[in-house]
């Protein structure tokens, strides 16, 4: 069994790292403090051809797998940009995959090239205030008309809606009470984010301020039939095509952030002298850093195993969920240890570990909580009864 990266995969890491090297700590701190989208970074990644790494070649993508996308996003997060960098381009890698699988040839030709080229940005409108992770209970409704649909409702935690040109939108077309299964009756749309009909309100948040999160109010948005993805009522099933890649990518992004935090902590531990010696000489500093490294390493390989299974079209639900769980935990603990290694200076913005710490909490919450991940594993690995 070969678990070494191929020369082509190493070249991906090197190429992405070269782009990321142009964006240093001052850039990311500036974006964070000003709550400004990293447009320059986004354009640089688009110009390098990286936004379409997992998209079909027929539409301008590289046609590679989730494994290569994971290596790319690990490198992005590890560069120092953390989740501000990763989240700026994340939706390109997983969000539109339902279109790749279920969109018509005309839709893919119309929608994918602008995203891959960085000429358009997309938002992901699924989560709702009154539903949370219970997606079957969404209330946003698409009413059928002679010309298509009219959609009303609310979404929350919609990423990049301030910047987006289009939105991937899940709405009910049949009330839940009238469906034989709660997962039926939801339809997926990819349509223009018409700001005359959609109000976007930014949510001030703890970290990752460079990439906006929003509450979205949809008021009689007209959507033509041509913007419906696949068949009416099957939208929830279509979304599932993007869930496992999303978990894998979030997990390995958290690993990348954690590795950058540990790198900073190690450098500080070598240079900082107290009582006439480097603090890194003390086991009280060495051991936590070594332990965090071990957990990051194990989470990294769990992410790549899940990605390899996905690319081989093998079942990978438990592995993808475990990858997200382990990566998020390992990244958070590494960022926490990095702050503590710096002592009082870890609380200062000067050393940047506080920024990484604030961002590290994101992966423990989104896109699915740790508790639901453990429930999934309990049900699917141990055949235990559903607890919710």
C-alpha positions in Angstrom: 0.0 0.0 0.0 1.5 3.3 -1.1 0.6 6.3 1.0 3.2 8.6 -0.4 2.1 11.6 -2.5 2.8 11.3 -6.2 5.1 13.8 -8.0 1.9 15.4 -9.5 0.4 15.9 -6.1 3.5 17.4 -4.7 3.5 19.8 -7.7 0.0 20.9 -6.7 1.2 21.7 -3.2 4.2 23.6 -4.6 2.2 25.5 -7.1 -0.5 26.5 -4.6 2.1 27.5 -2.0 3.8 29.7 -4.5 0.6 31.7 -5.1 -0.1 31.9 -1.3 3.4 33.1 -0.5 2.4 36.5 -2.1 -0.1 37.0 0.7 1.5 37.5 4.1 0.4 38.0 7.6 -0.2 41.8 7.1 -2.5 41.0 4.2 -4.6 38.6 6.2 -4.7 40.7 9.3 -5.8 43.6 7.2 -8.6 41.7 5.6 -9.7 40.3 9.0 -9.7 43.7 10.8 -11.4 45.5 7.9 -13.9 42.6 7.3 -12.8 42.8 3.6 -13.1 40.0 1.1 -9.6 38.9 -0.1 -10.3 39.8 -3.7 -6.6 39.9 -4.7 -6.1 36.3 -3.3 -9.2 35.1 -5.0 -8.1 36.6 -8.4 -4.6 35.1 -8.0 -6.0 31.6 -7.4 -8.4 32.0 -10.4 -5.5 33.2 -12.6 -3.5 30.2 -11.6 -6.3 27.9 -12.6 -6.9 26.5 -9.1 -10.6 27.3 -8.7 -11.5 24.5 -11.1 -9.2 21.8 -9.7 -12.0 19.3 -9.2 -14.3 20.6 -12.0 -14.7 18.8 -15.4 -12.1 19.6 -18.1 -14.8 20.2 -20.6 -15.8 23.4 -18.8 -12.3 24.7 -18.0 -11.5 22.7 -14.9 -8.6 20.3 -14.2 -10.8 17.3 -13.8 -8.9 16.1 -10.7 -10.3 14.4 -7.6 -11.2 15.4 -4.1 -7.8 14.1 -3.0 -6.1 16.8 -5.1 -8.6 19.4 -3.9 -7.9 18.4 -0.3 -4.1 18.8 -0.9 -4.7 22.2 -2.4 -6.9 23.4 0.5 -4.6 22.1 3.1 -1.8 24.1 1.5 -4.0 27.2 1.4 -4.9 27.1 5.0 -1.4 26.2 6.1 0.0 29.3 4.3 -1.2 31.6 7.1 -4.5 32.6 5.6 -6.3 30.0 7.6 -10.1 29.8 7.1 -10.1 33.4 5.7 -8.2 32.1 2.7 -9.8 28.7 2.5 -13.4 29.9 2.8 -12.9 32.5 0.1 -12.6 29.7 -2.5 -14.1 26.7 -0.8 -17.5 26.8 -2.5 -15.8 26.4 -5.9 -14.6 23.0 -4.9 -17.8 21.4 -3.4 -20.7 23.8 -3.5 -21.6 23.4 -7.2 -20.9 19.6 -7.4 -24.7 18.9 -7.6 -24.7 20.9 -10.8 -21.8 18.8 -12.2 -23.7 15.6 -11.4 -27.3 16.6 -12.0 -27.3 19.7 -14.2 -28.1 19.6 -17.9 -25.4 20.0 -20.5 -26.7 23.5 -21.2 -26.7 24.5 -17.5 -23.1 23.2 -17.0 -21.9 25.2 -20.0 -23.7 28.3 -18.8 -22.8 28.1 -15.1 -19.4 26.3 -14.6 -16.9 28.3 -16.8 -17.6 31.7 -15.1 -17.1 30.1 -11.6 -13.9 28.3 -12.7 -12.5 31.4 -14.3 -13.3 33.5 -11.2 -15.6 35.8 -13.1 -18.6 34.9 -10.9 -18.9 34.1 -7.2 -21.6 31.8 -5.8 -23.3 31.6 -2.4 -24.8 28.5 -0.8 -28.3 29.0 0.6 -29.5 26.0 2.5 -29.4 26.6 6.3 -32.4 28.5 7.8 -33.0 30.2 11.2 -35.9 27.9 12.2 -34.4 24.6 10.9 -30.7 24.7 11.6 -29.2 21.2 10.7 -32.8 19.8 10.3 -32.8 20.5 6.6 -36.1 18.7 6.0 -37.8 21.4 8.1 -36.8 24.4 5.9 -39.6 26.9 5.3 -38.4 28.7 2.2 -41.0 27.9 -0.5 -40.9 28.0 -4.3 -44.4 28.5 -5.7 -45.0 27.2 -9.2 -46.1 29.7 -11.9 -46.6 29.7 -15.6 -43.0 31.0 -16.1 -41.2 29.1 -13.4 -41.2 29.7 -9.7 -41.5 32.5 -7.2 -39.5 32.0 -4.0 -40.0 33.5 -0.5 -38.1 32.7 2.7 -35.0 33.2 4.8 -31.6 31.7 4.9 -28.9 32.1 7.5 -25.1 31.7 7.6 -25.0 32.1 3.9 -21.3 32.6 3.0 -20.1 35.2 0.5 -23.6 36.5 -0.2 -22.2 40.0 0.0 -20.0 39.2 -2.9 -21.9 36.6 -4.8 -23.4 36.9 -8.3 -25.5 33.7 -8.0 -26.9 31.5 -5.3 -27.4 27.8 -5.0 -30.8 27.7 -3.3 -32.7 24.9 -1.6 -36.5 25.4 -1.3 -39.6 23.4 -0.6 -41.9 22.9 -3.6 -44.2 20.6 -1.6 -45.0 21.1 2.1 -43.3 18.6 4.4 -46.6 17.4 5.7 -47.7 16.4 2.2 -44.6 14.3 1.5 -44.3 10.6 2.0 -40.8 11.1 3.3 -39.4 14.3 4.9 -36.5 14.4 2.5 -39.0 14.6 -0.5 -40.5 17.8 -1.8 -37.3 20.0 -1.8 -36.0 21.5 -5.1 -32.6 22.9 -5.9 -32.1 26.1 -7.9 -29.0 28.0 -9.1 -30.0 31.5 -10.0 -29.0 35.1 -10.0 -28.7 36.8 -6.6 -31.1 39.6 -7.5 -30.6 42.2 -4.8 -33.9 43.8 -5.7 -35.6 40.7 -4.4 -33.0 39.4 -2.0 -31.8 41.4 1.1 -28.4 40.4 2.5 -27.6 41.3 6.1 -24.0 40.6 7.3 -23.6 38.8 10.6 -20.8 40.2 12.7 -18.8 37.2 14.0 -15.9 36.1 16.1 -13.4 35.2 13.4 -13.0 34.7 9.6 -14.3 38.2 9.2 -12.8 38.5 5.8 -15.3 36.1 4.4 -18.9 37.3 5.1 -21.6 35.3 6.6 -25.2 36.6 6.3 -28.9 36.3 6.9 -30.7 36.4 3.6 -34.3 37.5 3.1 -35.9 36.4 -0.1 -39.1 38.2 -1.2 -40.9 37.0 -4.3 -37.7 36.1 -6.2 -38.7 34.9 -9.7 -36.7 31.9 -10.9 -37.1 30.5 -14.4 -37.4 26.7 -15.0 -34.0 26.9 -16.7 -32.4 27.7 -13.3 -33.8 24.5 -11.6 -31.2 21.8 -11.1 -32.6 18.4 -12.0 -36.1 17.3 -11.2 -38.5 19.0 -8.9 -38.7 17.5 -5.4 -35.3 15.8 -5.5 -33.1 18.7 -4.3 -32.2 17.2 -1.0 -30.8 14.0 -2.7 -28.8 16.2 -5.1 -27.2 18.1 -2.2 -25.9 14.8 -0.8 -23.4 14.6 -3.6 -21.5 17.6 -2.1 -21.7 16.7 1.6 -18.8 14.2 1.9 -16.4 16.3 -0.1 -17.3 19.3 2.0 -16.6 17.4 5.2 -13.2 16.2 3.9 -12.2 19.7 2.8 -13.2 21.4 6.0 -11.3 18.8 8.0 -8.1 19.1 6.1 -8.4 22.9 6.1 -8.5 22.8 9.8 -5.4 20.6 9.8 -3.6 23.2 7.6 -4.5 26.0 10.0 -3.4 24.0 13.0 0.0 23.2 11.3 0.6 26.9 10.7 -0.3 27.7 14.3 2.2 25.0 15.5 4.9 26.3 13.2 4.5 29.7 14.7 4.5 28.3 18.2 7.7 26.3 17.6 9.5 29.3 16.2 8.5 31.3 19.3 9.6 28.5 21.6 13.0 28.4 20.0 13.5 32.2 20.2 11.9 33.2 23.5 14.2 33.1 26.4 13.2 33.1 30.1 15.4 32.4 33.1 18.4 32.3 30.8 17.1 29.5 28.5 14.8 29.0 25.5 11.3 28.2 26.7 11.3 25.3 24.1 13.8 23.5 26.3 11.2 22.9 28.9 9.1 19.8 28.6 6.0 21.8 29.6 6.3 23.5 26.2 7.7 20.6 24.2 5.2 17.9 25.1 2.0 19.8 24.2 3.5 20.8 20.9 4.6 17.3 20.1 1.1 15.9 21.1 -0.7 18.4 18.9 1.6 17.5 16.0 0.7 13.8 16.4 -3.0 14.5 16.3 -2.7 16.8 13.3 -0.8 14.1 11.5 -3.4 11.4 12.2 -6.2 13.7 11.2 -4.4 14.6 7.9 -4.2 11.0 6.9 -7.8 10.3 7.9 -8.8 13.2 5.5 -6.7 11.7 2.7 -8.1 8.2 3.2 -11.7 9.6 3.0 -10.8 11.5 -0.1 -9.2 8.4 -1.7 -12.3 6.4 -1.0 -14.6 9.1 -2.5 -12.4 9.3 -5.6 -12.6 5.5 -6.0 -16.4 5.7 -5.7 -16.4 3.7 -2.5 -18.6 4.3 0.5 -17.0 7.0 2.6 -19.7 8.5 4.8 -18.2 7.5 8.1 -14.6 8.3 7.0 -15.6 11.7 5.7 -17.4 12.6 8.9 -14.5 11.3 11.0 -12.1 13.4 8.9 -14.1 16.5 9.6 -14.4 15.6 13.3 -10.7 14.8 13.8 -9.4 17.7 11.6 -11.5 20.2 13.4 -10.5 19.0 16.9 -6.8 18.7 16.0 -6.8 22.2 14.4 -8.6 23.8 17.4 -6.3 22.2 19.9 -3.2 23.1 17.9 -4.3 26.8 17.7 -5.1 26.8 21.4 -1.7 25.4 22.3 0.0 27.9 20.0 -1.7 30.8 21.9 -0.6 29.3 25.3 2.9 28.7 24.1 3.2 32.5 23.3 1.9 33.3 26.8 0.7 36.8 27.1 1.9 37.6 23.5 -0.5 34.9 22.3 -3.3 37.3 23.2 -1.7 40.0 21.0 -2.5 40.4 17.4 1.1 40.9 16.6 1.9 37.2 16.5 -1.3 36.2 14.6 -2.0 33.0 16.6 -5.0 34.7 18.2 -6.4 35.2 14.7 -5.9 31.5 13.9 -7.4 30.5 17.2 -10.5 32.5 16.5 -10.9 30.9 13.1 -10.2 27.4 14.4 -13.4 27.2 16.2 -15.4 27.5 13.0 -14.6 24.0 11.9 -15.9 22.5 15.1 -19.3 24.0 14.4 -19.8 24.1 10.7 -20.9 22.6 8.4 -22.2 20.0 10.8 -21.8 19.7 14.6 -19.6 17.2 16.3 -22.6 15.7 18.0 -24.4 14.8 14.7 -21.1 13.4 13.3 -20.8 11.1 16.4 -24.5 10.1 16.0 -23.9 9.3 12.3 -21.0 7.1 13.2 -22.9 5.4 16.0 -25.8 4.6 13.7 -23.8 3.5 10.6 -20.7 1.8 12.2 -22.3 0.3 15.3 -25.8 -0.2 13.9 -27.3 1.7 16.9 -30.8 3.2 16.9 -31.2 6.8 15.7 -31.1 9.2 18.7 -32.8 12.3 17.2 
